[in-house]
Amino acid sequence: MTLARAARARVASAEGAAVRDETGRTYAAAAVALPSLRLSALQLAVAMAVSSGAASLEAAALVNDGEAPDPRDLAAVRELGRDAVVLHAAPDGSVRATLRP
């Protein structure tokens, strides 16, 4: 959660996310909103894990102003971590929901 909050704050993004892979490595990201590229924070964190060779995910965290995780974001997490727990939190770090498969 701390890494997701820090990624969000670092670039003043609407959302931040972090995922942990099967070896304990963690990847944190903020949403990207360029004219030619749009990625949610969770999509980017999953992409970073995949591009670094992660075989699976154990957990994910999403920090935003209250919107529930987008189904596409959850699908990205589930493709790599079928059993991964997804924590959805407010900007102050308080957990709003714990999503289990």
C-alpha positions as CSV (number, residue, x, y, z in Angstrom):
1,M,0.0,0.0,0.0
2,T,2.8,2.3,0.9
3,L,4.4,1.9,-2.6
4,A,1.1,2.5,-4.4
5,R,0.5,5.7,-2.4
6,A,4.0,6.9,-3.1
7,A,3.7,6.2,-6.8
8,R,0.5,8.2,-6.9
9,A,1.9,11.1,-4.9
10,R,5.2,11.3,-6.8
11,V,3.5,12.4,-10.0
12,A,0.2,13.7,-8.6
13,S,-1.7,11.0,-10.4
14,A,-5.3,10.1,-9.9
15,E,-4.3,6.6,-8.9
16,G,-1.3,4.5,-7.9
17,A,-0.8,0.8,-7.7
18,A,1.6,-1.9,-6.7
19,V,1.8,-5.6,-7.3
20,R,4.0,-8.3,-5.6
21,D,5.2,-11.3,-7.6
22,E,5.9,-14.8,-6.6
23,T,9.4,-14.0,-5.5
24,G,8.5,-11.0,-3.4
25,R,9.5,-8.4,-5.9
26,T,7.2,-5.4,-5.9
27,Y,6.4,-3.1,-8.9
28,A,4.8,0.3,-8.3
29,A,3.2,2.6,-10.9
30,A,1.0,5.6,-11.4
31,A,-1.6,6.0,-14.2
32,V,-0.3,7.2,-17.5
33,A,-2.5,9.6,-19.6
34,L,-0.7,10.6,-22.7
35,P,-2.4,11.5,-26.0
36,S,-1.0,8.3,-27.5
37,L,-1.0,6.0,-24.5
38,R,-3.4,5.4,-21.6
39,L,-2.7,2.9,-18.9
40,S,-4.2,2.5,-15.5
41,A,-1.8,2.2,-12.6
42,L,-2.7,-1.5,-12.1
43,Q,-2.3,-2.2,-15.8
44,L,1.2,-0.6,-15.8
45,A,2.3,-2.3,-12.5
46,V,1.2,-5.7,-14.0
47,A,3.0,-4.9,-17.3
48,M,6.2,-4.0,-15.3
49,A,6.0,-7.3,-13.5
50,V,5.5,-9.3,-16.7
51,S,8.3,-7.4,-18.5
52,S,10.6,-8.2,-15.6
53,G,9.9,-11.9,-15.8
54,A,7.3,-12.5,-13.1
55,A,5.5,-15.8,-13.5
56,S,2.7,-15.0,-11.1
57,L,1.3,-12.4,-8.7
58,E,0.5,-12.8,-5.0
59,A,-1.1,-9.5,-4.3
60,A,-2.0,-6.1,-5.7
61,A,-2.9,-2.7,-4.2
62,L,-4.8,0.2,-5.8
63,V,-5.0,3.7,-4.3
64,N,-7.4,6.2,-5.8
65,D,-10.1,8.7,-4.8
66,G,-12.9,6.2,-4.5
67,E,-13.6,4.6,-7.8
68,A,-13.8,0.8,-7.6
69,P,-11.1,-1.0,-9.6
70,D,-12.0,-1.2,-13.3
71,P,-12.9,-4.7,-14.4
72,R,-10.1,-4.5,-17.0
73,D,-7.6,-3.8,-14.3
74,L,-8.8,-6.8,-12.2
75,A,-8.6,-8.9,-15.4
76,A,-5.0,-7.9,-15.9
77,V,-4.2,-8.9,-12.3
78,R,-6.1,-12.2,-12.6
79,E,-4.3,-13.2,-15.8
80,L,-1.0,-13.3,-13.9
81,G,-2.3,-14.0,-10.4
82,R,-5.5,-16.0,-10.4
83,D,-5.5,-16.2,-6.6
84,A,-4.0,-12.7,-5.9
85,V,-5.7,-10.6,-3.3
86,V,-6.5,-7.0,-4.5
87,L,-6.6,-4.3,-1.9
88,H,-8.5,-1.1,-2.9
89,A,-7.6,1.9,-0.7
90,A,-8.3,5.6,-0.2
91,P,-5.4,8.1,-0.6
92,D,-4.8,8.1,3.1
93,G,-4.2,4.3,2.9
94,S,-7.4,3.2,4.6
95,V,-8.6,0.0,2.9
96,R,-12.0,0.3,1.2
97,A,-12.2,-3.2,-0.1
98,T,-10.4,-6.5,-0.2
99,L,-11.1,-8.3,-3.4
100,R,-10.5,-12.0,-3.5
101,P,-11.0,-14.3,-6.5
